[in-house]
């Protein structure tokens, strides 16, 4: 769920940046948010991340191999 929510947030920020041209300061703030969301996504996918035990505990055998979307 965390990975899906992060992917949704990344898509929303990307759409927001593409939809209009915000003032420079606002655009930089949105780009920082986007960078932080990508960092979170990477941490969720990284098998050596401290979050891995939480992710693997939730993943069922029927879900198969996780991969980047």
PyMOL commands that set and color helices and strands:
alter all, ss='L'
color gray80, all
select helices_A, chain A and resi 2-19+24-45+52-58+61-63
alter helices_A, ss='H'
color red, helices_A
deselect
rebuild
show_as cartoon
